[in-house]
Amino acid sequence: MKNTEPVKAFHLRFGSHELVEPFKLLIEKVLAPKGISHLIIECNTSFVFEKHPEVTGGTLTKQDAMEIAAVCKQHGIRVIPLFQCLGHQGWGGAPNTLLKAYPEFDETPHIPLDAKWPDFFCRSWCPLHPKVNELAFELLGEIIDAFEADAFHVGMDEVYAIADDQCPRCKGKNRAELFAKAVNDLHGYLVKERGIQMYMWADRLNDSEATGYNQWEGDTFGTHQAISEISTDIILMDWHYDKLDSYPSIGILLDKGFSVIPACWYKTDAALDFLEASKRQANETSKPERMLGMAVTSWNGWDQEGFEKFIQMTSSSFSRDEDLEELDELYRTLDLITKDL
């Protein structure tokens, strides 16, 4: 991270017209003063799609997106919308609005609607369905245009429903090849056609056996081999939320030519440890500047009360070693990480 300002990124799920005003206040009162340079807004199907209203599952309008983008631009913050592609098309056996509207795109239509982990995690769309990309690109395009975005995050984490034995198109196929195809199709649209930068989560590209990661932070059944088949101009966000003995994927991804943004959650000790380990690994490579900075992710359900509480917090609200509730600790982590970068 030499010669350029480090990326200070914040992530949240957001898809509510009713909460646009408190969200804009969060940007103005918290994120901008802390030097956040990149804001990752995970709207998924909560966006109000004009071309495909049948997919809409929330209330975030095009006008809302334009207003949020304007506030971010005013404060020098780059907006990166996130739409979960391939995987995370619902939770458990329950499909999201995309697969409800287009059940023919479901990789695992035979899975019961009430299926739950550990029997089943969540649905994916079929990467080989001949019409799925047409729909996906139109949805992504609407979001890109609304936010006037020059970068887009495609998700792609925790994909387990792939190459299903009962999918007539994917049965018997190589999982890494299918995963790489999905990534490359998205890259073709976003980077080659739209001319914008592509971001994605890195966990399916991490070899669990080589890194020692669990099945969430790394891949245990073969998708990691796709790393050799995708473009190195994709920005990989490598998330690790608990304190580990080591985080070898940072060095591995950097050595393979990717630019990497480590991503933490609310746990302060884990986040600071991960940042220091990432900096150390980056400095051991020939291109340390490709470790771009860090992202603080938030997975709490933001509501009016949460926004108001977060906006009222300050650096002096908590001591460094105090045991805190999740939202309070998230603020402390954001505060310390942005200072440490």
Secondary structure, 3 states (H helix, E strand, C coil): CCCCCCEEEEEEECCCHHHHHHHHHHHHHHHCCCCCCEEEEECHHHECCCCCHHHCCCCECHHHHHHHHHHHHHCCCEEEEEEEECCCCEEECEECHHHHHCHHHECCCCCCCCCCCCCCCECCECCCCCCHHHHHHHHHHHHHHHHCCCEEEEECCCCCCCCCCCCCCCCCCCHHHHHHHHHHHHHHHHHHHCCCEEEEECHHHCEHHHHCCCCCCCECCCHHHHHHHCCCCCEEEEECCCCCCCCCHHHHHHHCCCCEEEEECCCHHHHHHHHHHHHHHHHCCCCHHHECEEEEECCCCCCHHHHHHHHHCCHHHCCCCCCCCHHHHHHHHHHHHHHHC
